[in-house]
Amino acid sequence: MKILVTGGLGFIGSHTVVELLQKDYEVVIIDNLSNSSISVLEGITSITQKSPQFHKIDLKDKLRLSEFFEEHHDLDGIIHFAASKAVGESVEKPLLYYENNINTLVLVLQEMRRKELSNFIFSSSCTVYGQADELPITEEAPVKKAESPYGNTKQIGEEIIQEYAKTNPQFNAISLRYFNPIGAHKSTEIGELPIGVPQNLIPFITQTAAGKRKELSVFGNDYPTPDGTAVRDYIHVVDLAKAHIVALERLINAKNKKNYEVFNLGTGKGNSVLEVIQAFEKVSQQKLPYKIVDRREGDITAAYADTTKANTDLGWKAELGIEDSLKSAWEWQLKQE
């Protein structure tokens, strides 16, 4: 079966491509390399001994995208990762985020409609819940007003897919609401490779430990949590990648009773920023310099998943813990030195 992965050289995309290839799917990647590197393709090939097709395309280029779908009209499914993804940057550059995340989604769906393609997985986020009233967060939790333009693009994206699914019974889609993906492939051939200053906690931690950054900034220690720092559900990227394969099989085998579903993907456990730092120091044997600074706009207090639906309906469960994830992230960082 032939699967298109947009943003397939990115952090989560590349790990998902590996899992697809190892399950003998034929994989076609689209990536514009705006937040990824062509070297990731070598890493994927090294792990799997298979070479996915790669097309350097910006999804905003409607003509080029249309030509791609003329050539690849026989796709069995699309996994759509391609998007800008930093909360802080989205607050500073909202129009960039709406153009990259919303316009491109619409263009891909229009091409799917034109070619009568059915199976679609959307890379969504727990940011759609904002600061949830209850923890852990179930899929039934209300979608609140977004705390950032990034979060808003994920909410709008889900609405667009759901409304399109209502009008087209042949179209099947699943939105996967990720909590906080971290870690790297055990081979250290692929991992999180931020361009410029990292926007996410773990690459900032590993780069600081490696001496690339002077110190880590902890954004706020006055949250209403046990140690005052924000709490998140950190999930190993390989566990997350495997969930995409299970979701894809659910779509292809038409196991889902509705043609649009959502699933939380997390571990079901929250860790504070200070807990993550302590866990990293343990697995790396490195002392991590950090300072407490003001909270960041758009950040929430705590979020961790109720994973019952994914465990039961998808038959998927996260297997790797926070220390596994941090160890793999550190080994990946050391390979970059």
Secondary structure in CASP SS format (residue, H / E / C, confidence):
PFRMAT SS
TARGET T0000
AUTHOR 0000-0000-0000
METHOD secondary structure of the structure
MODEL  1
M C 1.00
K E 1.00
I E 1.00
L E 1.00
V E 1.00
T E 1.00
G C 1.00
G C 1.00
L C 1.00
G C 1.00
F H 1.00
I H 1.00
G H 1.00
S H 1.00
H H 1.00
T H 1.00
V H 1.00
V H 1.00
E H 1.00
L H 1.00
L H 1.00
Q H 1.00
K C 1.00
D C 1.00
Y C 1.00
E E 1.00
V E 1.00
V E 1.00
I E 1.00
I E 1.00
D E 1.00
N C 1.00
L C 1.00
S C 1.00
N C 1.00
S C 1.00
S C 1.00
I C 1.00
S H 1.00
V H 1.00
L H 1.00
E H 1.00
G H 1.00
I H 1.00
T H 1.00
S H 1.00
I H 1.00
T H 1.00
Q C 1.00
K C 1.00
S C 1.00
P C 1.00
Q E 1.00
F E 1.00
H E 1.00
K E 1.00
I C 1.00
D C 1.00
L C 1.00
K C 1.00
D C 1.00
K H 1.00
L H 1.00
R H 1.00
L H 1.00
S H 1.00
E H 1.00
F H 1.00
F H 1.00
E H 1.00
E H 1.00
H C 1.00
H C 1.00
D C 1.00
L C 1.00
D C 1.00
G E 1.00
I E 1.00
I E 1.00
H E 1.00
F C 1.00
A C 1.00
A C 1.00
S C 1.00
K C 1.00
A C 1.00
V H 1.00
G H 1.00
E H 1.00
S H 1.00
V H 1.00
E H 1.00
K C 1.00
P H 1.00
L H 1.00
L H 1.00
Y H 1.00
Y H 1.00
E H 1.00
N H 1.00
N H 1.00
I H 1.00
N H 1.00
T H 1.00
L H 1.00
V H 1.00
L H 1.00
V H 1.00
L H 1.00
Q H 1.00
E H 1.00
M H 1.00
R H 1.00
R H 1.00
K C 1.00
E C 1.00
L C 1.00
S C 1.00
N E 1.00
F E 1.00
I E 1.00
F E 1.00
S E 1.00
S E 1.00
S E 1.00
C H 1.00
T H 1.00
V H 1.00
Y H 1.00
G C 1.00
Q C 1.00
A C 1.00
D C 1.00
E C 1.00
L C 1.00
P C 1.00
I E 1.00
T C 1.00
E C 1.00
E C 1.00
A C 1.00
P C 1.00
V C 1.00
K C 1.00
K C 1.00
A C 1.00
E C 1.00
S C 1.00
P H 1.00
Y H 1.00
G H 1.00
N H 1.00
T H 1.00
K H 1.00
Q H 1.00
I H 1.00
G H 1.00
E H 1.00
E H 1.00
I H 1.00
I H 1.00
Q H 1.00
E H 1.00
Y H 1.00
A H 1.00
K H 1.00
T H 1.00
N C 1.00
P C 1.00
Q C 1.00
F C 1.00
N E 1.00
A E 1.00
I E 1.00
S E 1.00
L E 1.00
R E 1.00
Y E 1.00
F C 1.00
N E 1.00
P E 1.00
I E 1.00
G C 1.00
A C 1.00
H C 1.00
K C 1.00
S C 1.00
T C 1.00
E C 1.00
I C 1.00
G C 1.00
E C 1.00
L C 1.00
P C 1.00
I C 1.00
G C 1.00
V C 1.00
P C 1.00
Q C 1.00
N C 1.00
L H 1.00
I H 1.00
P H 1.00
F H 1.00
I H 1.00
T H 1.00
Q H 1.00
T H 1.00
A H 1.00
A C 1.00
G C 1.00
K C 1.00
R C 1.00
K C 1.00
E C 1.00
L E 1.00
S E 1.00
V E 1.00
F E 1.00
G C 1.00
N C 1.00
D C 1.00
Y C 1.00
P C 1.00
T C 1.00
P C 1.00
D C 1.00
G C 1.00
T C 1.00
A C 1.00
V E 1.00
R E 1.00
D C 1.00
Y E 1.00
I E 1.00
H E 1.00
V H 1.00
V H 1.00
D H 1.00
L H 1.00
A H 1.00
K H 1.00
A H 1.00
H H 1.00
I H 1.00
V H 1.00
A H 1.00
L H 1.00
E H 1.00
R H 1.00
L H 1.00
I H 1.00
N C 1.00
A C 1.00
K C 1.00
N C 1.00
K C 1.00
K C 1.00
N C 1.00
Y E 1.00
E E 1.00
V E 1.00
F E 1.00
N E 1.00
L E 1.00
G C 1.00
T C 1.00
G C 1.00
K C 1.00
G C 1.00
N E 1.00
S E 1.00
V H 1.00
L H 1.00
E H 1.00
V H 1.00
I H 1.00
Q H 1.00
A H 1.00
F H 1.00
E H 1.00
K H 1.00
V H 1.00
S H 1.00
Q C 1.00
Q C 1.00
K C 1.00
L C 1.00
P C 1.00
Y E 1.00
K E 1.00
I E 1.00
V E 1.00
D C 1.00
R C 1.00
R C 1.00
E C 1.00
G C 1.00
D C 1.00
I C 1.00
T C 1.00
A E 1.00
A E 1.00
Y C 1.00
A E 1.00
D C 1.00
T C 1.00
T H 1.00
K H 1.00
A H 1.00
N H 1.00
T H 1.00
D H 1.00
L H 1.00
G C 1.00
W C 1.00
K C 1.00
A C 1.00
E C 1.00
L C 1.00
G C 1.00
I H 1.00
E H 1.00
D H 1.00
S H 1.00
L H 1.00
K H 1.00
S H 1.00
A H 1.00
W H 1.00
E H 1.00
W H 1.00
Q H 1.00
L H 1.00
K H 1.00
Q H 1.00
E C 1.00
END
